Amino acid sequence: MQTVEVRTDIPQFLPVAGHHVPAPFYLTADMFGGLPFQLAGGSIDHLVGKPVADPHRHEVAEIYFLVSPNPGGAKIDVTVEGERHELSSPAMLHVPAGAEHQFLTKEAEPGSYCFGILLGDKA
Amino acid sequence: MQTVEVRTDIPQFLPVAGHHVPAPFYLTADMFGGLPFQLAGGSIDHLVGKPVADPHRHEVAEIYFLVSPNPGGAKIDVTVEGERHELSSPAMLHVPAGAEHQFLTKEAEPGSYCFGILLGDKA
C-alpha cells in the first residue's frame, strides 16, 4: 500500500456479537492494504442511559477510548466480568480478549465520543 | 496483558518530527502490554487556519481520522507529496510511510476531531 487512499464510505455498519444493532465501524481490518486492528463507535451524546449491547465477549482484546471537548465532559461505566469501572473523559480502558464486557453512557456533553479499538481482525 | 487496565494520564505530549510543539498522544506503543500502532491528535475547532506542523515525513504510515458531530462539520486539507486532498468529515486518509505530509484545518464545528494513527511504534 504505497499510495494515498481516502475513504469516505464510513462508518460501515457491521454485526457484532451481543450488540443490539449493527455497530458503526470507521476502520476495518481489510482497509488500506490490511490493518492489525479495527475501530468502531462514535458520538455518544444521544446514548445517555442507553446500552448499545448486552454484556458480550470478543475473541480479541478491545481498547475503549473516551473523549470529549472538555475534560470530564463524558462519563461512562464499563463493566468487565461483573466489575464496574467508571471512566471520565479523556480515558482509555483495556478489555482483555475473551472477557465479558458492556459499556453504558452516564453523561455526555455534545461532541463526546466513545470508540472501541479491536486488537485484531475479529469482533 | 490479561487484566483490565485504565489509563487517564492522556494525552501525553511527545515530540514528533516537523511538529511545532509536542503532539498529544492518546495511545503509545508501550501501552497495554504493547501495541502495533499509536494514536495522536484531538480537538481541532481551535485550529482553523493554523497548521500544527511543517510538512514532514514519518518512518511509518499514518491514517488520518476526521470526525465531527454532523456530517461535513469538519473540513481539512491534507497535502501529501505536494498533492492536496480535501477531506470532509467523516473521512479517513492513508499516508504511505515516508511520504511528506501536512494537514490544515479549514472548518471545524465544536466537537470536531482529527486523529493521526501511526502504523508502528515510531513517529
gemmi code that builds the backbone of each chain (N, CA, C; Angstrom):
import gemmi

chains = {
    "A": [
        ("MET", (0.864, -1.192, 0.000), (0.000, 0.000, 0.000), (0.890, 1.228, 0.000)),
        ("GLN", (1.288, 1.711, -1.156), (2.238, 2.810, -1.230), (1.622, 4.104, -1.739)),
        ("THR", (0.301, 4.125, -1.916), (-0.319, 5.330, -2.429), (-1.253, 5.937, -1.396)),
        ("VAL", (-1.594, 7.193, -1.608), (-2.589, 7.852, -0.772), (-3.945, 7.229, -1.081)),
        ("GLU", (-4.693, 6.944, -0.042), (-6.043, 6.435, -0.255), (-6.981, 7.155, 0.709)),
        ("VAL", (-8.129, 7.581, 0.198), (-9.140, 8.258, 1.007), (-10.372, 7.369, 1.081)),
        ("ARG", (-10.950, 7.266, 2.276), (-12.208, 6.527, 2.434), (-13.247, 7.458, 3.023)),
        ("THR", (-14.362, 7.569, 2.345), (-15.471, 8.362, 2.876), (-16.719, 7.491, 3.048)),
        ("ASP", (-16.576, 6.188, 2.791), (-17.697, 5.248, 2.945), (-17.751, 4.716, 4.378)),
        ("ILE", (-17.694, 5.658, 5.307), (-17.684, 5.309, 6.726), (-18.703, 6.154, 7.469)),
        ("PRO", (-19.251, 5.687, 8.604), (-18.981, 4.355, 9.154), (-19.681, 3.252, 8.366)),
        ("GLN", (-19.130, 2.038, 8.478), (-19.751, 0.848, 7.902), (-20.443, 0.110, 9.045)),
        ("PHE", (-21.708, -0.242, 8.865), (-22.477, -0.866, 9.943), (-22.361, -2.381, 9.838)),
        ("LEU", (-21.701, -2.974, 10.835), (-21.413, -4.408, 10.805), (-21.951, -5.076, 12.072)),
        ("PRO", (-22.404, -6.312, 11.931), (-22.895, -7.028, 13.109), (-21.755, -7.375, 14.058)),
        ("VAL", (-22.008, -7.230, 15.351), (-21.047, -7.619, 16.387), (-21.818, -8.416, 17.444)),
        ("ALA", (-21.282, -9.531, 17.857), (-21.941, -10.376, 18.855), (-22.372, -9.546, 20.051)),
        ("GLY", (-23.646, -9.729, 20.489), (-24.127, -9.043, 21.673), (-24.712, -7.671, 21.421)),
        ("HIS", (-24.379, -7.044, 20.302), (-24.866, -5.702, 20.027), (-26.306, -5.732, 19.521)),
        ("HIS", (-27.078, -4.750, 19.912), (-28.499, -4.712, 19.574), (-28.724, -4.398, 18.107)),
        ("VAL", (-27.876, -3.583, 17.548), (-27.962, -3.243, 16.125), (-26.536, -3.263, 15.570)),
        ("PRO", (-26.382, -3.366, 14.238), (-25.027, -3.350, 13.677), (-24.228, -2.149, 14.182)),
        ("ALA", (-22.960, -2.379, 14.469), (-22.113, -1.331, 15.048), (-21.415, -0.540, 13.948)),
        ("PRO", (-21.264, 0.791, 14.163), (-20.576, 1.622, 13.172), (-19.060, 1.453, 13.254)),
        ("PHE", (-18.463, 0.973, 12.165), (-17.008, 0.809, 12.085), (-16.414, 1.908, 11.206)),
        ("TYR", (-15.359, 2.537, 11.721), (-14.623, 3.533, 10.930), (-13.396, 2.910, 10.279)),
        ("LEU", (-12.802, 1.937, 10.948), (-11.685, 1.185, 10.353), (-12.002, -0.295, 10.454)),
        ("THR", (-11.835, -1.012, 9.352), (-11.962, -2.463, 9.357), (-10.629, -3.055, 8.908)),
        ("ALA", (-10.450, -4.338, 9.227), (-9.139, -4.980, 9.033), (-8.722, -5.058, 7.569)),
        ("ASP", (-9.688, -4.903, 6.646), (-9.350, -5.019, 5.218), (-9.017, -3.674, 4.578)),
        ("MET", (-9.057, -2.591, 5.340), (-8.793, -1.275, 4.751), (-7.290, -1.018, 4.588)),
        ("PHE", (-6.962, -0.179, 3.630), (-5.603, 0.339, 3.437), (-4.555, -0.773, 3.347)),
        ("GLY", (-4.897, -1.841, 2.664), (-3.939, -2.912, 2.472), (-3.839, -3.880, 3.634)),
        ("GLY", (-4.724, -3.711, 4.637), (-4.716, -4.628, 5.787), (-4.241, -3.943, 7.052)),
        ("LEU", (-5.034, -4.059, 8.116), (-4.702, -3.423, 9.391), (-4.765, -4.466, 10.508)),
        ("PRO", (-3.937, -4.305, 11.556), (-3.965, -5.250, 12.674), (-4.979, -4.867, 13.749)),
        ("PHE", (-5.905, -3.966, 13.419), (-6.908, -3.527, 14.388), (-8.109, -2.980, 13.636)),
        ("GLN", (-9.206, -2.793, 14.378), (-10.412, -2.193, 13.830), (-10.914, -1.140, 14.810)),
        ("LEU", (-11.612, -0.122, 14.301), (-12.086, 0.961, 15.150), (-13.577, 1.184, 14.910)),
        ("ALA", (-14.359, 1.035, 15.971), (-15.808, 1.224, 15.879), (-16.239, 2.272, 16.896)),
        ("GLY", (-17.529, 2.601, 16.881), (-18.061, 3.539, 17.867), (-18.494, 4.837, 17.250)),
        ("GLY", (-18.448, 5.914, 18.038), (-18.855, 7.209, 17.523), (-19.395, 8.099, 18.612)),
        ("SER", (-20.212, 9.034, 18.211), (-20.813, 10.014, 19.115), (-21.684, 9.319, 20.155)),
        ("ILE", (-21.654, 9.803, 21.390), (-22.445, 9.150, 22.440), (-23.407, 10.094, 23.147)),
        ("ASP", (-23.507, 11.348, 22.694), (-24.351, 12.280, 23.453), (-25.837, 11.930, 23.369)),
        ("HIS", (-26.208, 11.060, 22.458), (-27.606, 10.606, 22.345), (-27.801, 9.244, 23.015)),
        ("LEU", (-26.757, 8.761, 23.689), (-26.817, 7.403, 24.246), (-26.835, 7.362, 25.773)),
        ("VAL", (-27.045, 8.506, 26.410), (-27.043, 8.521, 27.882), (-28.135, 7.584, 28.411)),
        ("GLY", (-27.716, 6.641, 29.235), (-28.654, 5.696, 29.832), (-29.090, 4.566, 28.922)),
        ("LYS", (-28.536, 4.519, 27.705), (-28.958, 3.501, 26.727), (-27.793, 2.591, 26.345)),
        ("PRO", (-27.725, 1.384, 26.863), (-26.661, 0.472, 26.438), (-26.856, 0.085, 24.971)),
        ("VAL", (-25.746, -0.045, 24.251), (-25.836, -0.410, 22.829), (-25.695, -1.910, 22.629)),
        ("ALA", (-25.349, -2.621, 23.703), (-25.123, -4.063, 23.575), (-25.415, -4.736, 24.906)),
        ("ASP", (-25.767, -6.014, 24.849), (-25.787, -6.817, 26.059), (-24.336, -7.108, 26.460)),
        ("PRO", (-24.116, -7.554, 27.684), (-22.748, -7.978, 28.023), (-22.302, -9.039, 27.011)),
        ("HIS", (-21.098, -8.882, 26.461), (-20.651, -9.789, 25.398), (-19.138, -9.968, 25.451)),
        ("ARG", (-18.640, -10.916, 24.665), (-17.210, -11.235, 24.640), (-16.705, -11.176, 23.200)),
        ("HIS", (-15.459, -10.781, 23.037), (-14.810, -10.845, 21.728), (-13.655, -11.834, 21.805)),
        ("GLU", (-13.282, -12.366, 20.643), (-12.066, -13.194, 20.576), (-10.816, -12.361, 20.816)),
        ("VAL", (-10.948, -11.059, 20.546), (-9.780, -10.184, 20.641), (-9.963, -9.156, 21.746)),
        ("ALA", (-8.855, -8.607, 22.202), (-8.915, -7.543, 23.206), (-9.492, -6.274, 22.581)),
        ("GLU", (-10.024, -5.404, 23.428), (-10.596, -4.148, 22.946), (-10.135, -3.012, 23.850)),
        ("ILE", (-9.816, -1.884, 23.236), (-9.487, -0.682, 23.997), (-10.612, 0.327, 23.800)),
        ("TYR", (-11.248, 0.735, 24.897), (-12.234, 1.812, 24.833), (-11.511, 3.140, 24.910)),
        ("PHE", (-11.917, 4.071, 24.062), (-11.318, 5.399, 24.010), (-12.450, 6.421, 24.177)),
        ("LEU", (-12.434, 7.113, 25.320), (-13.469, 8.090, 25.647), (-12.893, 9.499, 25.569)),
        ("VAL", (-13.550, 10.365, 24.781), (-13.018, 11.720, 24.598), (-14.186, 12.704, 24.488)),
        ("SER", (-13.958, 13.928, 24.907), (-14.996, 14.970, 24.847), (-14.312, 16.320, 24.738)),
        ("PRO", (-15.052, 17.355, 24.324), (-14.424, 18.676, 24.185), (-13.795, 19.184, 25.481)),
        ("ASN", (-14.461, 18.944, 26.613), (-13.930, 19.395, 27.901), (-13.609, 18.197, 28.791)),
        ("PRO", (-12.513, 18.263, 29.558), (-12.209, 17.159, 30.477), (-13.386, 16.881, 31.396)),
        ("GLY", (-13.749, 15.614, 31.533), (-14.887, 15.252, 32.368), (-16.240, 15.437, 31.696)),
        ("GLY", (-16.229, 15.855, 30.433), (-17.484, 16.104, 29.728), (-18.251, 14.848, 29.387)),
        ("ALA", (-17.581, 13.706, 29.432), (-18.244, 12.421, 29.187), (-17.869, 11.450, 30.292)),
        ("LYS", (-18.861, 10.704, 30.746), (-18.628, 9.670, 31.760), (-19.344, 8.402, 31.323)),
        ("ILE", (-18.622, 7.293, 31.356), (-19.220, 6.002, 31.030), (-18.863, 4.998, 32.120)),
        ("ASP", (-19.698, 3.990, 32.236), (-19.369, 2.837, 33.076), (-19.030, 1.683, 32.139)),
        ("VAL", (-17.897, 1.056, 32.357), (-17.558, -0.161, 31.617), (-17.519, -1.300, 32.627)),
        ("THR", (-18.372, -2.280, 32.422), (-18.417, -3.425, 33.324), (-17.697, -4.589, 32.645)),
        ("VAL", (-16.633, -5.066, 33.294), (-15.828, -6.166, 32.741), (-15.871, -7.323, 33.732)),
        ("GLU", (-16.373, -8.464, 33.281), (-16.511, -9.642, 34.144), (-17.179, -9.265, 35.473)),
        ("GLY", (-18.226, -8.433, 35.367), (-19.018, -8.085, 36.538), (-18.477, -6.961, 37.392)),
        ("GLU", (-17.294, -6.479, 37.060), (-16.694, -5.387, 37.839), (-16.861, -4.066, 37.096)),
        ("ARG", (-17.435, -3.072, 37.771), (-17.740, -1.807, 37.108), (-16.591, -0.818, 37.238)),
        ("HIS", (-16.216, -0.214, 36.105), (-15.159, 0.793, 36.073), (-15.773, 2.097, 35.582)),
        ("GLU", (-15.643, 3.152, 36.369), (-16.189, 4.450, 35.989), (-15.114, 5.257, 35.274)),
        ("LEU", (-15.385, 5.623, 34.020), (-14.419, 6.401, 33.252), (-14.916, 7.824, 33.060)),
        ("SER", (-13.993, 8.765, 33.180), (-14.271, 10.177, 32.915), (-13.320, 10.628, 31.814)),
        ("SER", (-13.827, 11.303, 30.800), (-13.009, 11.679, 29.642), (-11.909, 12.672, 30.004)),
        ("PRO", (-10.719, 12.583, 29.414), (-10.327, 11.544, 28.465), (-9.816, 10.311, 29.207)),
        ("ALA", (-10.106, 9.142, 28.667), (-9.664, 7.907, 29.310), (-9.620, 6.775, 28.291)),
        ("MET", (-8.798, 5.796, 28.620), (-8.687, 4.555, 27.849), (-8.900, 3.403, 28.823)),
        ("LEU", (-9.534, 2.336, 28.364), (-9.686, 1.127, 29.178), (-9.449, -0.084, 28.296)),
        ("HIS", (-8.593, -0.993, 28.769), (-8.248, -2.196, 28.020), (-9.061, -3.383, 28.538)),
        ("VAL", (-9.847, -3.981, 27.649), (-10.619, -5.181, 27.972), (-9.850, -6.388, 27.419)),
        ("PRO", (-9.451, -7.321, 28.287), (-8.706, -8.489, 27.784), (-9.552, -9.308, 26.808)),
        ("ALA", (-8.895, -10.006, 25.902), (-9.589, -10.905, 24.969), (-10.411, -11.910, 25.759)),
        ("GLY", (-11.643, -12.106, 25.334), (-12.489, -13.123, 25.947), (-13.250, -12.681, 27.181)),
        ("ALA", (-12.955, -11.494, 27.692), (-13.631, -11.033, 28.910), (-15.010, -10.456, 28.581)),
        ("GLU", (-15.992, -10.789, 29.411), (-17.335, -10.248, 29.208), (-17.347, -8.772, 29.559)),
        ("HIS", (-17.935, -7.964, 28.686), (-17.924, -6.523, 28.927), (-19.156, -5.834, 28.357)),
        ("GLN", (-19.417, -4.652, 28.873), (-20.537, -3.812, 28.427), (-20.228, -2.390, 28.837)),
        ("PHE", (-20.605, -1.429, 27.993), (-20.441, -0.042, 28.442), (-21.775, 0.682, 28.420)),
        ("LEU", (-21.896, 1.640, 29.332), (-23.112, 2.436, 29.445), (-22.720, 3.899, 29.586)),
        ("THR", (-23.294, 4.742, 28.750), (-23.035, 6.178, 28.823), (-23.809, 6.775, 29.993)),
        ("LYS", (-23.110, 7.476, 30.890), (-23.742, 8.095, 32.059), (-23.974, 9.597, 31.841)),
        ("GLU", (-22.992, 10.262, 31.246), (-23.102, 11.687, 30.911), (-22.320, 11.904, 29.627)),
        ("ALA", (-22.780, 12.852, 28.801), (-22.032, 13.138, 27.571), (-22.414, 14.512, 27.044)),
        ("GLU", (-21.477, 15.449, 27.125), (-21.707, 16.754, 26.515), (-21.662, 16.589, 24.989)),
        ("PRO", (-22.259, 17.533, 24.246), (-22.164, 17.442, 22.780), (-20.704, 17.343, 22.336)),
        ("GLY", (-20.440, 16.522, 21.332), (-19.071, 16.323, 20.864), (-18.308, 15.279, 21.654)),
        ("SER", (-19.040, 14.434, 22.413), (-18.398, 13.335, 23.145), (-18.436, 12.063, 22.290)),
        ("TYR", (-17.336, 11.312, 22.319), (-17.232, 10.088, 21.536), (-16.699, 8.957, 22.397)),
        ("CYS", (-17.171, 7.763, 22.107), (-16.553, 6.563, 22.659), (-16.248, 5.629, 21.503)),
        ("PHE", (-14.967, 5.316, 21.334), (-14.545, 4.389, 20.296), (-14.074, 3.091, 20.935)),
        ("GLY", (-14.300, 1.997, 20.256), (-13.770, 0.707, 20.650), (-12.768, 0.265, 19.609)),
        ("ILE", (-11.526, 0.063, 20.031), (-10.478, -0.368, 19.102), (-10.235, -1.848, 19.344)),
        ("LEU", (-10.610, -2.665, 18.375), (-10.469, -4.114, 18.486), (-9.070, -4.513, 18.015)),
        ("LEU", (-8.333, -5.225, 18.871), (-6.929, -5.524, 18.565), (-6.807, -6.821, 17.772)),
        ("GLY", (-7.339, -6.802, 16.573), (-7.272, -7.957, 15.684), (-8.307, -7.797, 14.598)),
        ("ASP", (-8.417, -8.818, 13.763), (-9.328, -8.707, 12.618), (-10.689, -9.339, 12.893)),
        ("LYS", (-10.936, -9.693, 14.152), (-12.225, -10.303, 14.502), (-12.949, -9.450, 15.540)),
        ("ALA", (-14.275, -9.658, 15.632), (-15.048, -8.923, 16.645), (-15.538, -9.906, 17.707)),
    ],
    "B": [
        ("MET", (-0.941, -9.398, 28.866), (-1.862, -8.373, 29.369), (-3.243, -8.987, 29.501)),
        ("GLN", (-3.521, -9.624, 30.624), (-4.793, -10.324, 30.781), (-5.736, -9.633, 31.751)),
        ("THR", (-5.388, -8.454, 32.224), (-6.243, -7.777, 33.188), (-6.778, -6.477, 32.608)),
        ("VAL", (-7.837, -5.988, 33.215), (-8.375, -4.682, 32.852), (-7.361, -3.619, 33.263)),
        ("GLU", (-7.125, -2.673, 32.383), (-6.229, -1.568, 32.736), (-6.853, -0.273, 32.256)),
        ("VAL", (-6.838, 0.742, 33.116), (-7.388, 2.053, 32.783), (-6.251, 3.057, 32.729)),
        ("ARG", (-6.256, 3.914, 31.713), (-5.262, 4.990, 31.628), (-5.991, 6.323, 31.567)),
        ("THR", (-5.637, 7.201, 32.484), (-6.211, 8.543, 32.463), (-5.106, 9.592, 32.328)),
        ("ASP", (-3.872, 9.122, 32.152), (-2.726, 10.027, 32.009), (-2.533, 10.389, 30.535)),
        ("ILE", (-3.637, 10.776, 29.917), (-3.635, 11.107, 28.494), (-4.311, 12.451, 28.271)),
        ("PRO", (-3.991, 13.193, 27.199), (-2.944, 12.832, 26.257), (-1.546, 13.041, 26.841)),
        ("GLN", (-0.574, 12.317, 26.270), (0.829, 12.511, 26.605), (1.456, 13.339, 25.480)),
        ("PHE", (2.162, 14.410, 25.845), (2.713, 15.302, 24.831), (4.125, 14.860, 24.465)),
        ("LEU", (4.298, 14.425, 23.220), (5.568, 13.857, 22.774), (6.054, 14.588, 21.520)),
        ("PRO", (7.367, 14.734, 21.388), (7.902, 15.394, 20.204), (7.702, 14.519, 18.959)),
        ("VAL", (7.331, 15.161, 17.859), (7.209, 14.476, 16.570), (7.921, 15.343, 15.539)),
        ("ALA", (8.737, 14.732, 14.693), (9.485, 15.469, 13.679), (8.549, 16.390, 12.907)),
        ("GLY", (8.952, 17.648, 12.725), (8.175, 18.577, 11.918), (7.110, 19.331, 12.675)),
        ("HIS", (6.694, 18.821, 13.825), (5.620, 19.470, 14.580), (6.155, 20.665, 15.364)),
        ("HIS", (5.340, 21.701, 15.443), (5.771, 22.944, 16.085), (5.863, 22.799, 17.606)),
        ("VAL", (4.988, 21.996, 18.165), (5.012, 21.738, 19.610), (4.782, 20.244, 19.804)),
        ("PRO", (5.122, 19.700, 20.977), (4.887, 18.271, 21.209), (3.428, 17.903, 20.907)),
        ("ALA", (3.241, 16.746, 20.279), (1.905, 16.327, 19.845), (1.222, 15.517, 20.946)),
        ("PRO", (-0.106, 15.700, 21.095), (-0.844, 14.942, 22.108), (-1.117, 13.511, 21.641)),
        ("PHE", (-0.568, 12.538, 22.401), (-0.785, 11.123, 22.091), (-1.782, 10.524, 23.086)),
        ("TYR", (-2.769, 9.808, 22.562), (-3.730, 9.094, 23.406), (-3.331, 7.636, 23.565)),
        ("LEU", (-2.712, 7.075, 22.531), (-2.174, 5.710, 22.618), (-0.730, 5.744, 22.170)),
        ("THR", (0.154, 5.138, 22.957), (1.542, 4.973, 22.560), (1.858, 3.479, 22.518)),
        ("ALA", (2.925, 3.140, 21.797), (3.219, 1.738, 21.508), (3.507, 0.910, 22.754)),
        ("ASP", (3.817, 1.579, 23.862), (4.156, 0.832, 25.079), (2.954, 0.599, 25.994)),
        ("MET", (1.786, 1.062, 25.603), (0.615, 0.912, 26.473), (0.005, -0.491, 26.363)),
        ("PHE", (-0.649, -0.903, 27.425), (-1.461, -2.126, 27.445), (-0.681, -3.359, 26.967)),
        ("GLY", (0.571, -3.454, 27.386), (1.364, -4.620, 27.036), (1.988, -4.565, 25.656)),
        ("GLY", (1.842, -3.420, 24.970), (2.437, -3.260, 23.648), (1.392, -3.224, 22.554)),
        ("LEU", (1.472, -2.190, 21.712), (0.511, -2.014, 20.623), (1.258, -1.837, 19.300)),
        ("PRO", (0.655, -2.290, 18.183), (1.306, -2.129, 16.879), (0.968, -0.798, 16.215)),
        ("PHE", (0.434, 0.146, 16.992), (0.079, 1.448, 16.434), (0.058, 2.472, 17.559)),
        ("GLN", (-0.019, 3.752, 17.168), (-0.117, 4.847, 18.126), (-1.189, 5.815, 17.625)),
        ("LEU", (-1.825, 6.514, 18.557), (-2.920, 7.417, 18.175), (-2.680, 8.783, 18.790)),
        ("ALA", (-2.582, 9.792, 17.933), (-2.344, 11.158, 18.396), (-3.445, 12.063, 17.852)),
        ("GLY", (-3.399, 13.333, 18.236), (-4.363, 14.293, 17.707), (-5.313, 14.796, 18.753)),
        ("GLY", (-6.524, 15.169, 18.320), (-7.509, 15.678, 19.263), (-8.434, 16.677, 18.613)),
        ("SER", (-9.024, 17.505, 19.448), (-9.978, 18.519, 19.015), (-9.319, 19.491, 18.038)),
        ("ILE", (-10.057, 19.910, 17.025), (-9.470, 20.822, 16.031), (-10.256, 22.116, 15.857)),
        ("ASP", (-11.307, 22.331, 16.658), (-12.128, 23.528, 16.405), (-11.384, 24.827, 16.711)),
        ("HIS", (-10.268, 24.721, 17.411), (-9.451, 25.910, 17.696), (-8.273, 26.032, 16.729)),
        ("LEU", (-8.235, 25.152, 15.728), (-7.068, 25.098, 14.839), (-7.368, 25.541, 13.402)),
        ("VAL", (-8.530, 26.150, 13.180), (-8.878, 26.574, 11.817), (-7.823, 27.558, 11.295)),
        ("GLY", (-7.235, 27.199, 10.174), (-6.233, 28.059, 9.549), (-4.853, 27.984, 10.166)),
        ("LYS", (-4.695, 27.119, 11.181), (-3.408, 27.042, 11.892), (-2.777, 25.663, 11.733)),
        ("PRO", (-1.775, 25.513, 10.874), (-1.101, 24.216, 10.770), (-0.364, 23.882, 12.069)),
        ("VAL", (-0.373, 22.623, 12.459), (0.306, 22.230, 13.699), (1.724, 21.746, 13.436)),
        ("ALA", (2.050, 21.580, 12.143), (3.368, 21.048, 11.798), (3.782, 21.569, 10.431)),
        ("ASP", (5.091, 21.638, 10.209), (5.584, 21.846, 8.859), (5.386, 20.542, 8.083)),
        ("PRO", (5.451, 20.598, 6.751), (5.422, 19.328, 6.005), (6.523, 18.418, 6.541)),
        ("HIS", (6.177, 17.158, 6.826), (7.146, 16.255, 7.448), (6.895, 14.818, 7.004)),
        ("ARG", (7.821, 13.940, 7.369), (7.753, 12.524, 6.985), (7.876, 11.663, 8.231)),
        ("HIS", (7.221, 10.516, 8.224), (7.392, 9.517, 9.276), (8.001, 8.260, 8.657)),
        ("GLU", (8.655, 7.464, 9.501), (9.128, 6.143, 9.057), (7.967, 5.214, 8.792)),
        ("VAL", (6.836, 5.498, 9.445), (5.688, 4.596, 9.347), (4.524, 5.297, 8.659)),
        ("ALA", (3.598, 4.505, 8.124), (2.395, 5.052, 7.517), (1.504, 5.665, 8.599)),
        ("GLU", (0.629, 6.577, 8.172), (-0.284, 7.231, 9.106), (-1.677, 7.279, 8.490)),
        ("ILE", (-2.667, 7.015, 9.314), (-4.057, 7.170, 8.875), (-4.644, 8.368, 9.598)),
        ("TYR", (-5.108, 9.362, 8.843), (-5.842, 10.483, 9.432), (-7.296, 10.093, 9.573)),
        ("PHE", (-7.878, 10.414, 10.723), (-9.280, 10.108, 11.020), (-9.958, 11.410, 11.403)),
        ("LEU", (-10.867, 11.866, 10.536), (-11.582, 13.137, 10.734), (-13.031, 12.845, 11.083)),
        ("VAL", (-13.506, 13.389, 12.214), (-14.870, 13.118, 12.657), (-15.454, 14.374, 13.309)),
        ("SER", (-16.762, 14.523, 13.199), (-17.450, 15.683, 13.785), (-18.874, 15.277, 14.117)),
        ("PRO", (-19.557, 16.063, 14.971), (-20.934, 15.704, 15.337), (-21.863, 15.578, 14.123)),
        ("ASN", (-21.711, 16.474, 13.156), (-22.560, 16.431, 11.964), (-21.718, 16.151, 10.722)),
        ("PRO", (-22.255, 15.360, 9.780), (-21.508, 15.116, 8.537), (-21.142, 16.439, 7.868)),
        ("GLY", (-19.894, 16.548, 7.454), (-19.439, 17.781, 6.826), (-19.101, 18.891, 7.810)),
        ("GLY", (-19.210, 18.606, 9.107), (-18.955, 19.625, 10.116), (-17.490, 20.003, 10.241)),
        ("ALA", (-16.608, 19.156, 9.725), (-15.176, 19.465, 9.733), (-14.601, 19.237, 8.335)),
        ("LYS", (-13.745, 20.157, 7.931), (-13.066, 20.022, 6.636), (-11.583, 20.313, 6.845)),
        ("ILE", (-10.748, 19.414, 6.336), (-9.301, 19.635, 6.397), (-8.699, 19.412, 5.018)),
        ("ASP", (-7.553, 20.028, 4.805), (-6.751, 19.724, 3.628), (-5.551, 18.914, 4.097)),
        ("VAL", (-5.312, 17.786, 3.448), (-4.101, 17.020, 3.725), (-3.262, 17.043, 2.449)),
        ("THR", (-2.076, 17.599, 2.550), (-1.184, 17.663, 1.392), (-0.134, 16.572, 1.533)),
        ("VAL", (-0.108, 15.670, 0.547), (0.831, 14.540, 0.562), (1.704, 14.634, -0.681)),
        ("GLU", (2.997, 14.750, -0.475), (3.945, 14.902, -1.578), (3.476, 15.975, -2.571)),
        ("GLY", (3.008, 17.077, -2.005), (2.637, 18.229, -2.823), (1.238, 18.188, -3.406)),
        ("GLU", (0.531, 17.083, -3.223), (-0.822, 16.969, -3.770), (-1.843, 17.170, -2.646)),
        ("ARG", (-2.779, 18.100, -2.876), (-3.739, 18.453, -1.831), (-4.999, 17.599, -1.926)),
        ("HIS", (-5.403, 17.045, -0.774), (-6.621, 16.241, -0.695), (-7.582, 16.935, 0.269)),
        ("GLU", (-8.781, 17.243, -0.189), (-9.761, 17.906, 0.661), (-10.641, 16.849, 1.314)),
        ("LEU", (-10.640, 16.828, 2.651), (-11.456, 15.842, 3.377), (-12.610, 16.541, 4.075)),
        ("SER", (-13.771, 15.894, 4.019), (-14.953, 16.354, 4.737), (-15.379, 15.232, 5.673)),
        ("SER", (-15.658, 15.561, 6.935), (-15.961, 14.531, 7.933), (-17.268, 13.804, 7.617)),
        ("PRO", (-17.382, 12.496, 7.885), (-16.300, 11.655, 8.385), (-15.440, 11.140, 7.233)),
        ("ALA", (-14.152, 11.041, 7.466), (-13.243, 10.563, 6.413), (-11.966, 10.000, 7.035)),
        ("MET", (-11.350, 9.135, 6.276), (-10.045, 8.565, 6.607), (-9.114, 8.819, 5.420)),
        ("LEU", (-7.851, 9.079, 5.694), (-6.855, 9.205, 4.622), (-5.585, 8.486, 5.042)),
        ("HIS", (-5.063, 7.660, 4.147), (-3.854, 6.871, 4.413), (-2.647, 7.552, 3.782)),
        ("VAL", (-1.685, 7.913, 4.607), (-0.425, 8.497, 4.142), (0.626, 7.382, 4.129)),
        ("PRO", (1.194, 7.066, 2.965), (2.217, 6.000, 2.937), (3.429, 6.346, 3.800)),
        ("ALA", (4.105, 5.340, 4.293), (5.343, 5.537, 5.052), (6.332, 6.339, 4.213)),
        ("GLY", (6.942, 7.320, 4.836), (7.987, 8.081, 4.157), (7.503, 9.240, 3.312)),
        ("ALA", (6.184, 9.350, 3.091), (5.657, 10.421, 2.247), (5.571, 11.735, 3.031)),
        ("GLU", (5.948, 12.822, 2.384), (5.861, 14.132, 3.036), (4.395, 14.551, 3.138)),
        ("HIS", (3.980, 15.007, 4.327), (2.565, 15.342, 4.501), (2.378, 16.469, 5.514)),
        ("GLN", (1.220, 17.098, 5.414), (0.840, 18.185, 6.324), (-0.678, 18.302, 6.288)),
        ("PHE", (-1.281, 18.585, 7.426), (-2.728, 18.838, 7.382), (-3.039, 20.223, 7.901)),
        ("LEU", (-4.125, 20.785, 7.346), (-4.568, 22.124, 7.738), (-6.083, 22.082, 7.928)),
        ("THR", (-6.530, 22.560, 9.082), (-7.961, 22.620, 9.354), (-8.574, 23.806, 8.617)),
        ("LYS", (-9.613, 23.534, 7.835), (-10.289, 24.583, 7.061), (-11.577, 25.042, 7.742)),
        ("GLU", (-12.341, 24.076, 8.270), (-13.571, 24.367, 9.003), (-13.692, 23.313, 10.086)),
        ("ALA", (-14.275, 23.697, 11.238), (-14.463, 22.702, 12.298), (-15.526, 23.173, 13.272)),
        ("GLU", (-16.671, 22.494, 13.254), (-17.698, 22.809, 14.245), (-17.222, 22.303, 15.616)),
        ("PRO", (-17.780, 22.823, 16.710), (-17.392, 22.306, 18.026), (-17.585, 20.784, 18.087)),
        ("GLY", (-16.654, 20.089, 18.732), (-16.741, 18.634, 18.795), (-16.133, 17.941, 17.591)),
        ("SER", (-15.328, 18.672, 16.809), (-14.622, 18.060, 15.668), (-13.235, 17.608, 16.103)),
        ("TYR", (-12.829, 16.429, 15.624), (-11.535, 15.863, 15.989), (-10.798, 15.385, 14.744)),
        ("CYS", (-9.490, 15.520, 14.768), (-8.655, 14.858, 13.770), (-7.601, 14.057, 14.515)),
        ("PHE", (-7.626, 12.734, 14.293), (-6.634, 11.859, 14.907), (-5.677, 11.350, 13.827)),
        ("GLY", (-4.439, 11.150, 14.214), (-3.462, 10.511, 13.337), (-3.073, 9.184, 13.969)),
        ("ILE", (-3.324, 8.102, 13.233), (-2.989, 6.771, 13.746), (-1.722, 6.315, 13.038)),
        ("LEU", (-0.641, 6.229, 13.789), (0.658, 5.843, 13.236), (0.775, 4.322, 13.254)),
        ("LEU", (1.047, 3.737, 12.093), (1.015, 2.281, 11.977), (2.377, 1.676, 12.304)),
        ("GLY", (2.755, 1.824, 13.561), (4.021, 1.291, 14.020), (4.392, 1.962, 15.321)),
        ("ASP", (5.555, 1.650, 15.827), (5.953, 2.179, 17.131), (6.842, 3.413, 17.017)),
        ("LYS", (6.968, 3.933, 15.782), (7.807, 5.118, 15.588), (6.973, 6.267, 15.040)),
        ("ALA", (7.490, 7.497, 15.185), (6.782, 8.655, 14.624), (7.603, 9.223, 13.466)),
    ],
}
model = gemmi.Model(1)
for chain_id, residues in chains.items():
    chain = gemmi.Chain(chain_id)
    for i, (resn, *xyz) in enumerate(residues, 1):
        res = gemmi.Residue()
        res.name, res.seqid = resn, gemmi.SeqId(i, " ")
        for name, pos in zip(("N", "CA", "C"), xyz):
            atom = gemmi.Atom()
            atom.name, atom.element = name, gemmi.Element(name[0])
            atom.pos, atom.b_iso = gemmi.Position(*pos), 0.0
            res.add_atom(atom)
        chain.add_residue(res)
    model.add_chain(chain)
structure = gemmi.Structure()
structure.add_model(model)
structure.setup_entities()
